[in-house]
Amino acid sequence: MKKRFHQTLVIFLTFLTVVLLMSPSFISSDNVMHASGISESIPVPPQDDSSSSQSSAAASTPSEPADDRETAYDLVQDQEPVLIQEPSATGPVVTITISAAGDVTLGGDESWGSYKNFMNEFTANDRDFGFTFKNVRHIFAEDDLTVVNFEGTLTDLKRPREKRFNFRAPPVFAASLVSGNIDVVSLGNNHSNDFFDAGYHETIEHLDNAGIISFGNERNSIVEVKGINIGFFGFLSWEDTREQRDNIVAAIKDLKVRGADLIIAYFHWGEEGHYRPNRIQRDLGHFTVDNGADLVLGAHPHVIQGIEVYKGVNIVYSLANFSFGGNRWPPDYDTFIFQQTFTFVNGVLQDDNVTNIIPARESSARHHNNYQPMIAEGPEADRILAEIKKYSDELN
C-alpha cells in the first residue's frame, strides 16, 4: 500500500513539474526580443494587469515564443525599406542649416607686426571683443550651426615654435567667437600648435570654457542639433599618404559608432594663393566622400576655390580667409559663407542638395584689412559669385 502510494506521489510530482516548466511565465519577453537582435526596434505596449492571466493562458505551448520571434523580425524587415527608401511625408521632418566660413585668426604674429595691427583695430573699436564679426553675426544667428577654421591659439605664452609665423591672441578673445555666434571651430591646421602642446591644450580649454566646440587632429566631436547628431573631424592634409587615409577612415568610423547622423570633414590643404585645388585635394576629397562624409570643407589657400559636387556631396575646396589676423594686406579681399540645409525625414538624411552662397569681403575697409568681414553687395557680389561659379564649373 505504501509502495503504491509512493509511486502515485512520484507520478503526480513529475506531472506538476512538467506543467510548471511549460508555463509561459518562465519565458521572458525581454530575452525573446534580445535573442532576435531587435531589442530597440519593437515597442512593447503597456500591459493591463487585469488581463495578464489571460495572456499567459493563451501562450500555452513552448513553440509559440519561437514563432513570435520570427514574426517580430519579419515585421521590422518589412518596415526598413519604407523608412530608408520611401519616407512617409507625414513623418517627422527636421531641417538643419549649417554655415561655414574660412580662416579665422584672432591676434596675429607679434614678431611680424600683425598682432599689433590687430590690437590697434581692437582699440579703435572701443575694445569691443565683438568687433571682428559685427557685420556678419546676424547671418550666423539665423542658422542652426556655424563652423570656421580657427587658425591660431588662445594663450598668454610668449615662446613660440621656431617657424616663420606663429599666431596667438589673449585667451579673453574667445569672447569674439561667442559674440559672432560661431559654434564650432576646427583646430586641424598648421597654427594650432604654434605655442607647442601647452598652447594647443590651453586653446582647447579656453574654447571649452566659452562654450565653443572644437575638433581636429586627434579629436572628433559630435554636436546635437534638433535631435540630430552632427559629427566633425579635420586634419592638416598637405600630403596624400596611407596614414592620412587611415586617419580619415578611422575618424568617420569613430563618429558613426558614436551615433553621428551627419558627418562633416574640414581639411587644411592646398597651396596658398592658388585658385584651383591640386590633385591631393581632389583625391582626398573624393576618398572622404567615398568613405561616408556628407560635406567636405577646406581652408589654407587664403583665396576662393571652387565647389565640386561629387556623388551628390559638396566638396568646398577653399573657403578663403574670413577674419584673418595673419596679415594686414591679404592676397585679395574676396571670400564667402557657404550654407547647406540638410533635411531628415524620420531621422533619415535626404538626398537633396540645398545650398546658399553668400558673397563677402574679408574686410570692411577698402585699402587694408581691418579683420571685419562684411557681406558683399551689388556688382561686387555679382563678381564674387561669378568667380565661384567659374571655378566650380571647371570641377563639375
C-alpha positions as CSV (number, residue, x, y, z in Angstrom):
1,M,0.0,0.0,0.0
2,K,2.8,2.4,0.9
3,K,4.7,1.5,-2.3
4,R,1.6,2.2,-4.4
5,F,1.0,5.5,-2.6
6,H,4.7,6.4,-3.2
7,Q,4.5,5.6,-6.9
8,T,1.4,7.7,-7.2
9,L,3.0,10.6,-5.5
10,V,6.1,10.4,-7.7
11,I,3.9,10.4,-10.9
12,F,1.9,13.4,-9.6
13,L,5.0,15.4,-8.7
14,T,6.6,14.6,-12.1
15,F,3.4,15.8,-13.9
16,L,3.3,19.0,-11.8
17,T,7.0,19.8,-12.7
18,V,6.3,19.4,-16.4
19,V,3.3,21.7,-16.2
20,L,5.3,24.4,-14.4
21,L,8.2,24.2,-16.8
22,M,5.8,24.6,-19.8
23,S,4.2,27.6,-18.3
24,P,4.8,30.9,-20.3
25,S,5.6,32.7,-17.0
26,F,9.0,31.2,-17.3
27,I,9.7,32.7,-20.7
28,S,11.0,36.3,-20.5
29,S,9.8,38.6,-23.3
30,D,13.0,40.6,-22.9
31,N,15.1,37.5,-23.6
32,V,13.0,36.7,-26.7
33,M,13.5,40.2,-28.1
34,H,17.2,40.3,-27.4
35,A,17.6,36.9,-28.9
36,S,16.3,38.2,-32.2
37,G,18.6,41.2,-32.1
38,I,15.8,43.9,-32.2
39,S,15.5,44.9,-28.6
40,E,15.1,48.6,-29.5
41,S,13.1,48.1,-32.7
42,I,9.7,46.8,-31.4
43,P,7.8,48.9,-28.9
44,V,6.2,46.8,-26.2
45,P,2.6,48.1,-25.4
46,P,1.8,48.6,-21.7
47,Q,0.2,45.5,-20.1
48,D,-3.2,45.6,-18.3
49,D,-2.7,43.8,-15.0
50,S,-6.3,42.5,-15.2
51,S,-5.7,40.6,-18.4
52,S,-2.2,39.1,-17.5
53,S,-3.6,35.8,-16.6
54,Q,-5.5,35.6,-19.9
55,S,-2.3,36.4,-21.9
56,S,-0.4,33.6,-20.0
57,A,-3.1,31.2,-20.7
58,A,-3.1,32.0,-24.4
59,A,0.6,31.2,-24.8
60,S,0.2,27.6,-23.7
61,T,2.8,25.7,-25.8
62,P,6.6,26.1,-25.9
63,S,6.6,26.5,-29.7
64,E,4.8,29.9,-29.6
65,P,7.7,32.1,-28.4
66,A,9.8,31.0,-31.3
67,D,7.0,31.9,-33.7
68,D,6.7,35.3,-32.1
69,R,10.4,36.0,-32.6
70,E,10.2,35.3,-36.3
71,T,7.1,37.3,-36.8
72,A,8.7,40.3,-35.0
73,Y,11.8,40.1,-37.1
74,D,9.9,39.9,-40.3
75,L,7.9,42.9,-39.3
76,V,11.0,45.0,-38.8
77,Q,12.4,43.8,-42.1
78,D,9.3,44.8,-43.9
79,Q,9.4,48.3,-42.3
80,E,13.0,49.2,-43.0
81,P,12.7,49.8,-46.8
82,V,9.8,52.1,-46.1
83,L,11.9,54.2,-43.7
84,I,15.0,54.3,-45.8
85,Q,13.7,54.4,-49.4
86,E,10.3,56.0,-49.2
87,P,10.0,58.1,-46.0
88,S,6.4,59.0,-45.0
89,A,5.5,62.5,-46.0
90,T,3.7,62.8,-42.7
91,G,6.7,61.6,-40.6
92,P,8.9,64.0,-38.5
93,V,10.8,66.3,-40.7
94,V,13.9,68.1,-39.4
95,T,15.9,70.8,-41.3
96,I,19.3,71.9,-40.2
97,T,21.1,74.9,-41.8
98,I,24.9,74.9,-41.4
99,S,27.1,77.9,-42.2
100,A,30.7,77.5,-42.9
101,A,33.4,80.2,-43.3
102,G,37.2,80.1,-43.8
103,D,40.3,81.0,-41.9
104,V,39.8,82.9,-38.6
105,T,42.9,84.2,-36.8
106,L,42.4,86.4,-33.8
107,G,45.5,88.5,-32.8
108,G,48.5,87.6,-35.1
109,D,52.2,87.2,-35.0
110,E,54.0,89.6,-32.7
111,S,57.4,89.4,-34.4
112,W,55.9,90.5,-37.8
113,G,53.6,93.2,-36.5
114,S,50.3,91.7,-37.4
115,Y,49.5,91.2,-33.7
116,K,50.0,94.9,-33.1
117,N,47.8,95.8,-36.1
118,F,45.0,93.6,-34.9
119,M,45.2,95.1,-31.4
120,N,45.1,98.6,-32.9
121,E,41.9,97.8,-34.7
122,F,40.5,96.3,-31.4
123,T,41.3,99.6,-29.6
124,A,39.8,101.7,-32.5
125,N,36.6,99.8,-32.0
126,D,36.4,100.7,-28.3
127,R,37.9,97.4,-27.2
128,D,34.8,95.6,-28.2
129,F,35.5,91.9,-28.5
130,G,32.7,91.6,-30.9
131,F,34.2,94.0,-33.5
132,T,35.5,91.2,-35.7
133,F,32.2,89.6,-36.7
134,K,29.8,92.5,-36.1
135,N,28.9,92.7,-39.8
136,V,28.1,89.0,-40.2
137,R,26.9,87.7,-36.9
138,H,23.3,88.2,-37.8
139,I,23.8,85.6,-40.6
140,F,25.2,83.2,-38.1
141,A,22.5,83.9,-35.6
142,E,19.8,82.8,-38.1
143,D,21.3,79.4,-38.9
144,D,21.4,76.3,-36.8
145,L,25.2,75.9,-36.6
146,T,28.2,77.9,-37.7
147,V,31.7,76.4,-38.2
148,V,35.0,78.1,-39.1
149,N,38.7,77.2,-39.2
150,F,40.3,78.7,-36.1
151,E,43.9,79.2,-37.3
152,G,45.9,80.2,-34.2
153,T,45.9,79.9,-30.4
154,L,44.4,81.5,-27.4
155,T,47.3,81.8,-24.9
156,D,49.5,84.2,-23.0
157,L,52.5,82.1,-23.6
158,K,55.4,84.0,-25.2
159,R,57.8,81.4,-26.5
160,P,56.6,80.1,-29.9
161,R,58.0,77.5,-32.2
162,E,60.9,78.3,-34.5
163,K,58.9,78.9,-37.6
164,R,58.0,81.8,-39.9
165,F,54.6,82.7,-38.5
166,N,53.2,82.0,-35.0
167,F,49.7,83.2,-34.3
168,R,48.1,83.9,-30.9
169,A,45.5,86.1,-29.2
170,P,45.0,86.6,-25.4
171,P,42.5,84.0,-24.1
172,V,39.8,86.6,-23.5
173,F,39.4,86.8,-27.2
174,A,37.3,83.6,-27.1
175,A,34.6,86.2,-26.5
176,S,34.9,87.3,-30.1
177,L,33.8,83.9,-31.3
178,V,30.9,83.9,-28.9
179,S,29.8,87.4,-29.9
180,G,30.0,86.3,-33.6
181,N,27.6,83.4,-33.0
182,I,30.3,80.9,-34.0
183,D,29.5,77.5,-32.6
184,V,32.2,75.1,-33.8
185,V,35.8,75.5,-34.8
186,S,38.4,73.3,-36.5
187,L,41.9,73.1,-35.0
188,G,43.2,70.8,-37.7
189,N,45.7,73.3,-39.2
190,N,49.3,74.3,-39.1
191,H,48.9,77.0,-36.5
192,S,47.0,75.4,-33.7
193,N,50.4,74.1,-32.3
194,D,52.3,77.4,-32.7
195,F,53.0,77.5,-29.0
196,F,53.6,73.8,-28.6
197,D,51.3,71.3,-26.9
198,A,50.8,73.6,-23.9
199,G,49.4,76.4,-26.1
200,Y,47.3,73.9,-28.1
201,H,45.7,72.4,-25.0
202,E,45.2,75.8,-23.4
203,T,43.4,76.9,-26.5
204,I,41.0,73.9,-26.3
205,E,40.4,74.8,-22.6
206,H,39.5,78.4,-23.3
207,L,37.2,77.4,-26.2
208,D,35.5,74.9,-23.9
209,N,35.0,77.5,-21.2
210,A,33.4,79.8,-23.8
211,G,31.1,77.1,-25.0
212,I,32.8,76.7,-28.4
213,I,33.0,73.2,-29.7
214,S,36.4,72.4,-31.2
215,F,37.7,69.4,-33.2
216,G,40.6,68.4,-35.4
217,N,43.7,66.3,-35.4
218,E,43.2,63.5,-32.9
219,R,39.8,64.9,-31.7
220,N,36.5,64.2,-33.3
221,S,33.4,66.0,-32.0
222,I,29.6,65.5,-32.1
223,V,27.1,68.3,-31.7
224,E,23.4,67.6,-31.2
225,V,21.0,69.9,-33.1
226,K,17.3,69.3,-33.0
227,G,17.8,65.7,-32.0
228,I,20.3,65.1,-34.9
229,N,23.9,64.2,-34.1
230,I,26.4,66.1,-36.3
231,G,29.9,64.8,-36.3
232,F,33.0,66.8,-37.2
233,F,36.6,65.8,-37.9
234,G,39.5,67.6,-39.5
235,F,43.2,67.2,-40.4
236,L,46.2,69.1,-41.8
237,S,46.3,67.4,-45.2
238,W,49.2,68.6,-47.3
239,E,50.1,65.1,-48.4
240,D,48.1,62.1,-49.6
241,T,49.6,59.2,-47.6
242,R,48.4,55.9,-46.4
243,E,48.5,57.3,-42.8
244,Q,46.4,60.2,-43.9
245,R,43.8,58.0,-45.5
246,D,43.8,55.6,-42.5
247,N,43.1,58.6,-40.2
248,I,40.2,59.7,-42.3
249,V,38.6,56.2,-42.3
250,A,39.2,55.9,-38.5
251,A,37.6,59.3,-37.8
252,I,34.5,58.6,-39.9
253,K,34.2,55.1,-38.2
254,D,34.5,56.7,-34.8
255,L,31.8,59.2,-35.4
256,K,29.4,56.6,-36.8
257,V,30.0,54.3,-33.9
258,R,29.2,57.2,-31.6
259,G,25.9,57.8,-33.4
260,A,26.6,60.6,-35.8
261,D,23.7,61.1,-38.3
262,L,25.6,63.7,-40.4
263,I,29.4,63.8,-40.9
264,I,31.4,66.9,-41.9
265,A,35.1,67.0,-42.7
266,Y,37.2,70.2,-42.5
267,F,40.6,69.9,-44.2
268,H,43.6,72.3,-44.1
269,W,45.1,71.6,-47.5
270,G,46.1,73.0,-50.9
271,E,48.5,75.7,-51.9
272,E,48.5,79.3,-50.7
273,G,47.3,81.8,-53.3
274,H,46.1,79.1,-55.7
275,Y,42.6,79.5,-57.0
276,R,42.2,75.8,-58.1
277,P,42.5,72.7,-56.0
278,N,45.5,70.5,-56.6
279,R,45.4,66.7,-57.2
280,I,45.9,65.9,-53.5
281,Q,42.9,68.0,-52.5
282,R,40.7,66.3,-55.1
283,D,41.8,62.8,-54.4
284,L,41.4,63.2,-50.6
285,G,38.1,64.9,-51.1
286,H,36.7,62.1,-53.2
287,F,38.2,59.5,-50.8
288,T,36.5,61.2,-47.8
289,V,33.1,61.2,-49.6
290,D,33.6,57.5,-50.7
291,N,34.0,56.6,-47.0
292,G,30.9,58.3,-45.7
293,A,31.3,62.1,-45.3
294,D,28.2,64.2,-46.0
295,L,30.1,67.5,-46.5
296,V,33.7,68.3,-47.1
297,L,35.1,71.8,-46.3
298,G,38.6,73.2,-46.9
299,A,40.9,76.1,-46.0
300,H,44.5,77.2,-46.2
301,P,44.9,78.7,-49.7
302,H,43.6,82.0,-48.3
303,V,41.7,82.6,-51.6
304,I,38.5,81.2,-53.1
305,Q,38.5,77.9,-54.8
306,G,35.5,76.1,-56.5
307,I,32.9,73.7,-55.1
308,E,32.6,70.3,-56.6
309,V,29.5,68.1,-56.3
310,Y,30.9,64.5,-56.1
311,K,28.3,61.7,-55.7
312,G,25.8,64.3,-54.5
313,V,28.1,65.6,-51.8
314,N,29.6,69.1,-51.8
315,I,33.4,69.5,-51.6
316,V,34.1,73.2,-50.8
317,Y,37.8,73.2,-51.6
318,S,38.7,76.6,-50.1
319,L,36.6,79.0,-48.1
320,A,39.4,81.6,-48.3
321,N,40.2,84.0,-45.4
322,F,37.4,85.3,-43.3
323,S,38.6,87.3,-40.3
324,F,42.3,86.7,-40.7
325,G,44.7,88.5,-38.3
326,G,47.8,87.0,-40.0
327,N,48.3,89.9,-42.4
328,R,47.3,93.5,-43.0
329,W,47.2,93.2,-46.8
330,P,45.6,89.9,-47.9
331,P,46.2,88.5,-51.4
332,D,42.6,89.6,-52.2
333,Y,39.6,90.5,-50.2
334,D,37.1,88.1,-51.7
335,T,35.5,85.4,-49.5
336,F,32.1,83.8,-48.9
337,I,29.9,82.0,-46.5
338,F,28.8,78.6,-47.6
339,Q,25.4,77.3,-46.3
340,Q,23.8,74.0,-46.7
341,T,20.4,72.9,-45.4
342,F,20.2,69.2,-44.6
343,T,16.7,67.6,-44.3
344,F,16.0,64.5,-42.2
345,V,12.7,62.6,-42.6
346,N,12.0,60.1,-39.9
347,G,15.7,60.5,-38.9
348,V,16.9,59.7,-42.4
349,L,19.1,62.1,-44.3
350,Q,17.6,63.0,-47.7
351,D,19.5,63.2,-51.0
352,D,18.5,66.8,-51.8
353,N,21.3,69.4,-52.1
354,V,20.0,72.7,-50.8
355,T,22.8,75.3,-50.7
356,N,23.2,79.0,-50.4
357,I,26.4,81.0,-51.2
358,I,26.7,84.4,-49.5
359,P,29.5,86.5,-51.2
360,A,31.5,88.6,-48.8
361,R,34.6,90.7,-48.3
362,E,37.4,89.9,-45.8
363,S,37.5,93.5,-44.7
364,S,35.0,96.3,-44.4
365,A,37.9,98.8,-45.1
366,R,38.8,99.3,-48.7
367,H,42.6,99.6,-48.6
368,H,43.7,97.4,-45.6
369,N,42.5,94.5,-43.6
370,N,40.5,95.6,-40.5
371,Y,39.6,92.0,-39.7
372,Q,35.9,92.7,-40.1
373,P,34.3,90.6,-42.9
374,M,31.2,92.1,-44.4
375,I,28.5,90.9,-46.9
376,A,29.2,92.0,-50.4
377,E,26.5,93.8,-52.4
378,G,25.7,94.9,-55.9
379,P,28.3,94.5,-58.7
380,E,30.9,93.3,-56.2
381,A,28.6,90.5,-55.0
382,D,27.9,89.5,-58.6
383,R,31.6,89.4,-59.4
384,I,32.4,87.1,-56.4
385,L,29.5,84.8,-57.3
386,A,30.7,84.7,-60.9
387,E,34.2,83.8,-59.7
388,I,32.9,81.0,-57.6
389,K,30.8,79.7,-60.4
390,K,33.7,79.8,-62.9
391,Y,36.0,77.7,-60.6
392,S,33.1,75.3,-59.7
393,D,32.1,74.7,-63.4
394,E,35.7,73.6,-64.0
395,L,35.3,70.9,-61.4
396,N,31.8,69.6,-62.3
